[in-house]
């Protein structure tokens, strides 16, 4: 019933707000990540992003708004990177997954938060943590403008995907723990086993002073491991597949997408260009 109502609402929305084909083409041209999609996927993502851009508040900090033009292609490009995570899901699943997303706020630069942590001896340590993005259960998704501009490529970094992955993670609790709501076809024990294997491998490499095959920020917390792996899955799937094939296969089942073929085609096109 909900799915039918959402489809009806979407048709009514697009009658009032016709899909901007030209703006969507420009958005795709701006970001190599969006050029990895096939035609059918691109059409579906474009329409979903168009609806997302109207349903959610996408805003610039006042200081940034004085110098940056947030035009329709830019808004679509931002929304599309968020909606890329749910592209393989139904309209109902997409709606439910991002029910806790109300606003995406872009700040002029990275920002600091005062953090307090207790060590194993019970001693509390306070320090200033510089962040390029953050979110909470019902709070806004906040990202820095320079890091937003650095996202959308094919290099494994995407601050929007990272923070929206946290929103998915928060779908079943108030904690970012790397254990989002899972579809029935994925056994939670398999999820735990595969991610724990990646976590232990990262920790072992760092303890030996070795480089990690993916961004070592994944080793700081299980929730960050999930978010970093999502970044790689969509924007550098080849690296993730080579390093952790079992994890890559698990994420293809979770997202119901396989970005690797499209990514390989786009990388080859860029190489020839």
Long-range contacts (C-beta under 8 A, 24 or more apart in sequence): 2-92, 2-95, 3-90, 3-91, 3-92, 6-91, 6-92, 6-95, 7-91, 10-47, 10-51, 10-91, 13-51, 13-54, 14-47, 14-50, 14-51, 17-50, 17-54, 19-46, 19-47, 19-50, 20-50, 20-72, 20-76, 23-71, 23-72, 23-73, 23-76, 24-49, 24-50, 24-73, 24-76, 26-73, 27-73, 27-74, 27-76, 27-77, 27-80, 30-73, 30-74, 30-77, 30-152, 31-77, 31-80, 31-81, 31-152, 31-153, 32-152, 32-153, 32-154, 32-266, 32-270, 33-81, 33-84, 33-151, 33-152, 33-153, 33-154, 33-158, 33-234, 33-235, 34-77, 34-80, 34-81, 34-84, 34-152, 35-266, 36-154, 36-259, 36-262, 36-263, 36-265, 36-266, 37-262, 38-262, 41-87, 41-262, 44-87, 45-80, 45-83, 45-84, 45-87, 46-76, 46-80, 48-83, 48-86, 48-87, 48-91, 48-94, 49-76, 49-79, 49-80, 49-82, 49-83, 50-76, 50-79, 52-79, 52-82, 52-83, 52-98, 53-78, 53-79, 56-98, 56-101, 56-102, 56-103, 56-104, 57-102, 57-103, 57-104, 57-140, 58-103, 58-104, 59-103, 59-104, 59-105, 59-106, 60-105, 60-106, 60-145, 61-105, 61-106, 61-107, 61-108, 63-108, 64-106, 64-107, 64-108, 64-145, 68-145, 77-152, 78-104, 78-148, 78-160, 81-151, 81-152, 81-158, 81-160, 81-161, 81-164, 82-141, 82-160, 82-161, 82-164, 84-161, 84-234, 85-161, 85-164, 85-165, 85-168, 85-230, 85-234, 85-255, 86-255, 87-255, 87-257, 88-255, 88-256, 88-257, 89-255, 89-256, 96-171, 97-167, 97-168, 97-171, 98-164, 98-167, 100-137, 100-138, 100-167, 100-170, 100-171, 101-141, 101-164, 101-167, 102-138, 102-140, 103-140, 103-141, 104-140, 104-141, 104-143, 104-160, 105-140, 105-141, 105-142, 105-143, 106-143, 106-144, 106-145, 106-148, 107-142, 107-143, 107-144, 107-145, 108-144, 108-145, 109-144, 109-145, 109-146, 110-144, 110-146, 110-147, 111-142, 111-144, 132-159, 133-159, 133-160, 133-162, 133-163, 134-163, 135-163, 135-166, 135-167, 135-170, 136-170, 137-170, 137-174, 141-167, 151-235, 152-235, 153-235, 154-235, 154-236, 154-263, 154-266, 154-267, 154-270, 155-235, 155-236, 156-214, 156-215, 156-231, 156-232, 156-235, 156-236, 156-239, 156-240, 157-215, 157-231, 157-235, 158-231, 158-234, 158-235, 161-227, 161-230, 161-231, 161-234, 161-235, 162-227, 162-228, 162-230, 162-231, 163-227, 165-226, 165-227, 165-230, 165-231, 166-223, 166-227, 169-223, 169-226, 169-227, 175-223, 176-221, 176-223, 176-224, 176-227, 177-222, 177-223, 178-221, 178-222, 178-223, 178-224, 178-225, 178-226, 179-222, 179-226, 180-226, 182-254, 183-253, 183-254, 185-253, 186-250, 186-253, 186-254, 190-250, 191-250, 194-246, 194-247, 194-250, 195-222, 195-225, 195-226, 195-247, 197-244, 197-246, 197-247, 198-225, 198-229, 198-244, 198-247, 199-225, 201-244, 213-239, 213-242, 213-243, 213-244, 214-239, 214-240, 214-243, 214-244, 233-259, 234-259, 235-263, 236-263, 237-263, 238-263, 238-264, 238-267
